[in-house]
Amino acid sequence: LTAAGSVLIGLSDPDAMDGPLAPWAFSLEPGSAASWIVQIVLLCVLSSGWSFALTPLMPDMMESTADYVAESRGIDRQAAMEAVATAVSSFASMGLLCGEAIGPALGGYCLERFGFGGSYVMFGLVFFVYLAVLVQFRPLRPAEVGPPGRDAGDAGWAVADKL
């Protein structure tokens, strides 16, 4: 949803009609009721994508890391959950805060360089590439990795091993 909303917002920008996006752009009269409705609907689509992505983030990170720690250390799942809670929540917060810090600077640069519509289309395409990478290289679950040290997939669990 985030990628689609981002690309569509970029293609609905009135300035997109004059640039390289012109063959795909569907500009509406600036300031018209239709323009406002399209922009608001697309912003809702864009924001819904973030909600769907962030809502399951922490529980999934906690559960997958706790499962791995419980299996690799031979402890019960609840003890593993308590052992990983602080590190996982700190790691997730760090990632979100880095995005909050870097996002405006990168967005400002792209706005200057590519314009409003071009920036949204570019970010939307990056999200589509990211989606393809996630689908292709989905994270391995502990049961799929095998015993520690025997699979290249164990590198992704290095943080859990240090807890």
Helices and strands as residue ranges (DSSP letters): H 2-11, G 14-18, H 33-54, H 57-73, H 77-136, H 142-145, G 152-157, H 158-162
